[in-house]
Amino acid sequence: MSSNDGWEADRLREGLVVRGFTDDGVRLRGPVLWSPPVLADVRARVEIEVDERFPFHPPQVRLLDPGTPLEVTFHVDRSARRGVSGNLCLWDDVWPADRAPWTEVDELLSRIAGWLELTAAGWPGDSVCDLERYLEPDPTTFVLYDAEHLARLEGHAVRARAGSTTGTKEIGDTPHRLKKRSGRPGFSRADRQLAWVENLGQIHRPVRRWSDIHDVLEERATPVERLVAAGVVNLVLLRYQRGSQQSVLALTVKYTANGIEAQACESADTSSHTRQMRAGTAAALLADVPIAIVGCGAIGSFTAALLFRAGARRLTLIDHERLRPGNVVRHLAGLEQVGAWKSVAVRNCLSTIDPAVDAVQAKPTAISSTDQAVRLLEDHRIVVDATGSARATRMLAFAANTTSVGGGKAVVTVCSQRDGDVVRVDRLPARSAGAYLPPLPARDEPNELREQGCGSAVSRTSPTAVVSAAGLACQVVLDELSVPSVLADSVAFVGRPQSEEPYTHVGLVVSESGSQNTVGK
């Protein structure tokens, strides 16, 4: 703790003592005035501990006496020590420490009073789903389930197979039919390590032990308890709802002399809805737009991945080359796919992000004629040219400017120049005069890098420049689909200043048709 942090802690301690708290050098104990429903103000008694994390973390606050009968339910941690109440959850983890209100005595005491009043009122409108925090944790097990399947699995045993990583359990999507052993009591050897699915409904107080779960399930608890006792079920998934939010509590369970012991596991939903939640606001816009990516090398592979992660699902991947070991350092794919067509390798990578790749086509071919280029643009809303080939770019430019293609179609070309010092994206056809940035002449490379067994020179563009170029290309694609479109037809990012204008400063450079010529000087 720095001297300034120590000063903050001392100031808080002194302020609490002034307000009637006693200080034993570790913990402070004192009164908090709060207003229960339909009662006059009462004085609660709390314990406040300022530890080494302060002021970047709130002090620990524990309720010693609420001052009136009060059922403590939500927003309190499970106690770490027997006989000691849990810490009140007064601020969530995303609260910025530079605006930490817990350093001010009055703010802290007001927050505690508010917590007490909300607890007395039953936390109206609260929809935080965090039942796992109230039970003993099982840190060794991570449970994966598909929330879209669980509703039809309620009241059934389900297979729980080991996942691809240590400690992971993946819940099946069909009920498991239990089989009695022929002529003997008990279940067959195959009926082991199963999960059971049930529904707790709308939760009004936490569950802290199996007996609480039994009380909620009532007669529905009997079959699962029988299977736990028989050693058949060792996982229980409980669907529940708080307010408008639905969630799942995953438990490892075992039968002991004292009854069923339950521990909470970290768990996660694998459904398509959850996988798309972080895709961004453009996911719905991208989902049904046919986009072709020509050139699935370094830049093209990351462009495909970013568009796919953002919600694009109708992708056509085109590249006639195979993935070589030397490509891997700046390609989306790894060594395990060396020898595959680059387009196929990229599709395989996308399937590890989301298995829904039925509408992603991988074509190990090249654009070798203007007729092919025109047909490609006719079949797609946008064609991304990431070939780095002047010949391919000219054919796609011809297609973009062909009247037979029709309006509403665009070619987005992306490339790196000067070993990645400049990355550039152009949109075709041009929408106005002066639409494009001036060309950046190529430099003579007297000592070109050459890979054994490969006739083409190797670009020195770094992996970071590759990702930067892919990100810029995706911004232009999204802008093309937006109404109104705001980006210029030609944009570049300068990572290292060049001698030619307008590339002399680090930052984003746009053509005159944009809203400004340079950004980030």
Residue pairs with C-beta under 8 A, 6 or more apart in sequence:
1 9
1 52
1 54
5 54
5 55
8 54
8 55
8 103
9 50
9 54
9 55
11 103
12 50
12 54
12 59
12 103
12 105
12 108
13 23
13 28
13 50
15 105
16 23
16 28
16 30
16 48
16 105
17 23
17 28
18 105
19 30
19 31
19 105
19 109
20 30
20 31
21 28
21 29
21 30
21 31
21 48
22 28
22 29
22 30
26 49
27 47
27 48
27 49
28 47
28 48
28 49
28 50
29 45
29 46
29 47
29 48
29 64
30 45
30 46
30 48
31 43
31 44
31 45
31 46
32 43
32 44
32 45
32 46
32 109
32 112
32 113
32 116
33 41
33 42
33 43
33 44
33 113
34 41
34 42
34 44
34 67
34 112
34 113
34 114
34 116
34 117
35 41
35 42
35 113
35 117
36 42
36 68
36 70
36 116
36 117
36 120
37 120
37 121
39 68
42 66
42 67
42 68
43 67
44 63
44 64
44 65
44 66
44 67
44 112
44 113
44 116
45 63
45 64
45 65
45 67
46 61
46 62
46 63
46 64
46 112
47 61
47 62
47 63
47 64
48 59
48 60
48 61
48 62
48 108
49 59
49 60
49 61
49 62
50 59
51 57
51 59
51 60
54 102
54 103
55 97
55 100
55 102
55 103
56 97
56 100
57 97
58 90
58 91
58 100
58 102
58 108
59 102
59 108
60 87
61 87
61 88
61 90
61 108
61 112
62 84
62 85
62 86
62 87
62 88
63 72
63 76
63 85
63 88
63 116
64 85
66 72
66 116
70 116
70 119
70 120
71 119
71 205
72 85
72 119
73 119
73 122
73 123
73 204
73 205
73 206
74 119
74 123
74 126
74 128
74 205
74 206
75 88
75 89
75 90
75 115
75 118
75 119
75 123
75 126
75 128
76 85
76 86
76 87
76 88
76 89
77 86
77 87
77 88
77 89
77 133
78 86
78 133
78 134
78 135
78 136
78 208
79 85
79 86
80 86
88 112
88 115
90 102
90 111
90 112
90 115
91 101
91 102
91 111
101 107
101 108
101 111
102 108
102 111
118 124
118 126
122 204
125 243
126 242
126 243
127 242
127 243
127 244
127 245
128 242
128 245
129 240
129 242
129 245
129 246
129 247
131 203
131 206
131 207
131 238
131 240
131 247
131 249
131 264
132 249
132 250
132 264
132 265
132 266
132 267
133 264
134 206
134 207
134 208
134 264
135 207
135 208
135 209
135 251
135 262
135 263
135 264
136 262
136 263
136 264
137 263
137 264
137 265
138 251
138 252
138 263
138 264
138 265
139 266
140 167
141 167
141 168
141 169
141 235
141 250
141 252
141 265
141 266
142 163
142 165
142 167
142 168
142 169
142 265
142 266
142 267
142 268
143 160
143 168
143 169
143 171
143 235
143 237
143 250
143 265
143 266
143 267
143 268
144 163
144 168
144 169
144 170
144 171
144 267
144 268
144 270
145 170
145 171
145 237
145 248
145 250
145 267
145 268
145 269
145 270
146 171
146 173
146 269
146 270
146 271
147 246
147 248
147 269
147 271
147 273
147 274
148 271
148 272
148 273
149 173
149 271
150 171
150 197
150 237
150 239
150 248
151 239
153 173
153 174
153 175
153 197
154 197
154 198
154 199
154 239
155 197
155 198
155 220
155 223
156 175
156 176
156 196
156 197
157 175
157 176
157 178
157 191
157 194
157 195
157 196
157 227
157 232
157 233
158 171
158 172
158 173
158 174
158 175
158 176
158 194
158 195
158 196
158 197
159 171
159 172
159 174
159 176
159 194
159 195
160 169
160 170
160 171
160 172
160 193
160 194
160 195
160 235
161 169
161 170
161 172
162 168
162 169
162 170
163 169
163 170
169 195
169 235
171 195
171 197
171 235
171 237
176 191
176 194
178 187
178 191
178 227
178 232
179 187
179 188
179 190
179 191
180 186
180 187
180 188
181 187
181 188
186 230
187 230
187 232
191 232
192 231
192 232
193 234
193 235
194 227
194 232
194 233
194 234
194 235
195 233
195 234
195 235
195 236
195 237
196 223
196 224
196 227
196 228
196 233
196 235
196 236
196 237
197 236
197 237
197 238
197 239
198 217
198 220
198 224
198 236
198 237
198 238
198 239
199 238
199 239
199 240
200 207
200 213
200 216
200 217
200 238
200 239
200 240
200 249
201 216
201 240
201 241
202 240
202 241
202 242
203 240
203 241
203 242
206 212
207 213
207 216
207 249
209 262
210 253
210 259
210 260
210 261
210 262
211 259
213 221
213 236
213 238
213 262
214 221
214 225
217 224
224 233
224 236
225 260
227 233
228 234
228 236
228 253
228 254
228 255
228 260
229 255
229 260
231 255
233 253
234 252
234 253
234 254
235 250
235 251
235 252
235 253
235 265
236 250
236 251
236 253
236 262
237 248
237 249
237 250
237 251
237 267
238 248
238 249
238 250
238 251
239 246
239 247
239 248
240 246
240 247
240 248
240 249
241 247
248 267
248 269
249 264
249 267
250 264
250 265
250 266
250 267
251 262
251 263
251 264
251 265
252 262
252 263
252 265
253 260
253 261
253 262
253 263
254 260
254 261
268 274
272 354
272 356
275 354
276 283
276 311
276 354
279 309
279 310
279 311
280 310
280 311
282 310
282 311
282 478
282 481
283 310
283 311
284 311
285 311
285 478
285 481
285 482
286 307
286 310
286 311
286 312
286 313
286 478
286 481
287 311
287 312
287 313
287 314
288 313
288 314
289 312
289 314
289 381
289 382
289 481
290 314
290 316
290 379
290 380
290 381
291 307
291 312
291 314
291 315
291 316
291 380
291 381
291 382
291 383
291 384
291 477
292 315
292 316
292 317
292 318
292 376
292 379
292 380
292 382
292 383
292 384
293 300
293 303
293 304
293 307
293 315
293 316
293 317
293 318
293 383
293 384
293 386
294 300
294 318
294 319
294 367
294 376
294 383
294 384
294 385
294 386
294 387
294 392
294 396
295 318
295 319
295 385
295 386
295 387
295 388
295 389
295 392
296 304
296 317
296 318
296 319
296 342
296 343
296 345
296 346
296 386
297 319
297 321
297 327
297 331
297 342
297 386
297 387
297 388
298 327
298 330
298 331
298 461
298 463
298 466
299 386
299 388
299 414
299 415
299 416
299 466
299 469
299 470
299 473
300 317
300 319
300 342
300 346
300 384
300 386
300 387
300 470
301 331
301 332
301 333
301 342
301 345
301 346
301 349
302 332
302 466
302 467
302 470
303 384
303 386
303 414
303 470
303 473
303 474
304 315
304 317
304 332
304 346
304 350
305 332
305 346
305 349
305 350
305 353
305 470
306 470
306 471
306 474
307 315
307 474
307 477
308 315
308 350
308 353
308 354
308 360
309 353
310 474
310 478
313 356
313 357
313 359
313 360
314 359
314 360
315 350
315 359
315 360
315 361
316 360
316 361
316 363
316 376
316 379
316 380
317 343
317 346
317 347
317 360
317 361
317 362
317 363
318 343
318 363
318 365
318 366
318 367
318 376
319 341
319 342
319 343
319 346
319 363
319 364
319 366
320 341
320 364
320 365
320 366
321 341
321 342
322 339
322 340
322 341
322 342
323 331
323 333
323 337
323 338
323 339
323 340
323 341
323 342
323 345
324 338
324 451
324 454
325 335
325 338
326 451
326 454
326 458
327 333
327 342
328 334
328 335
328 338
329 463
330 461
330 462
330 463
330 466
331 342
331 345
332 345
332 346
332 349
333 340
333 342
333 345
333 346
333 348
333 349
337 345
337 348
337 349
340 348
341 362
341 364
342 364
343 362
343 363
343 364
344 362
344 364
346 362
347 357
347 360
347 361
347 362
350 357
350 360
351 357
366 392
367 373
367 376
367 387
367 392
367 395
367 396
369 395
370 395
370 398
370 399
372 395
373 395
373 396
373 398
373 399
374 398
374 399
374 402
374 404
374 405
376 383
376 396
376 399
377 383
377 396
377 399
377 400
377 402
377 405
377 409
377 411
378 405
378 406
378 409
380 409
381 408
381 409
381 410
381 481
382 409
382 410
382 411
382 412
382 477
382 480
382 481
383 396
383 399
383 409
383 410
383 411
383 412
384 411
384 412
384 413
384 414
384 473
384 477
385 392
385 393
385 396
385 411
385 412
385 413
385 414
386 413
386 414
386 415
386 473
387 393
388 415
388 416
388 459
393 413
396 411
396 413
396 428
397 411
397 413
397 428
399 405
399 411
400 409
400 410
400 411
400 428
400 429
401 428
401 429
410 427
410 428
410 429
410 480
411 427
411 428
411 429
412 425
412 426
412 427
412 428
412 473
412 476
412 477
412 480
413 425
413 426
413 427
413 428
414 423
414 424
414 425
414 469
414 470
414 472
414 473
414 476
415 423
415 424
415 469
416 422
416 423
416 424
416 459
416 461
416 465
416 466
416 469
417 423
417 424
417 440
417 442
418 440
418 443
418 496
418 498
419 459
419 460
419 461
419 462
419 465
420 459
420 460
420 461
420 462
420 464
420 465
420 466
420 468
420 469
420 495
421 465
421 494
421 495
421 496
421 498
422 440
422 492
422 493
422 494
422 495
422 496
422 498
422 503
423 465
423 468
423 469
423 472
423 492
423 493
423 495
424 437
424 440
424 469
424 490
424 491
424 492
424 493
425 469
425 472
425 473
425 475
425 476
425 490
425 491
425 492
426 436
426 437
426 489
426 490
427 476
427 480
427 487
427 489
427 490
428 489
430 436
430 489
430 513
431 489
431 513
432 489
432 513
433 513
434 511
434 512
434 513
435 488
435 489
435 490
435 511
435 512
435 513
436 489
436 490
436 511
437 490
437 491
437 492
437 502
437 509
437 510
437 511
438 500
438 501
438 502
440 498
440 500
440 503
441 500
445 457
448 457
448 458
449 457
449 458
449 459
449 460
450 457
450 458
451 458
465 495
468 493
468 495
472 491
472 493
475 487
475 491
476 487
476 491
479 485
479 486
479 487
486 515
487 510
487 514
488 510
488 511
488 512
488 513
488 514
488 515
489 511
489 513
489 514
490 510
490 511
490 513
490 514
491 508
491 509
491 510
491 511
491 514
492 503
492 508
492 509
492 510
493 507
493 508
493 509
494 503
494 504
494 505
494 506
494 507
494 508
494 509
495 506
496 506
497 503
497 504
497 505
497 506
498 504
502 509
502 517
502 518
503 509
505 518
505 520
505 521
506 520
506 521
507 518
507 519
507 520
507 521
508 518
508 519
508 520
509 517
509 518
509 519
510 516
510 517
510 518
510 519
511 517
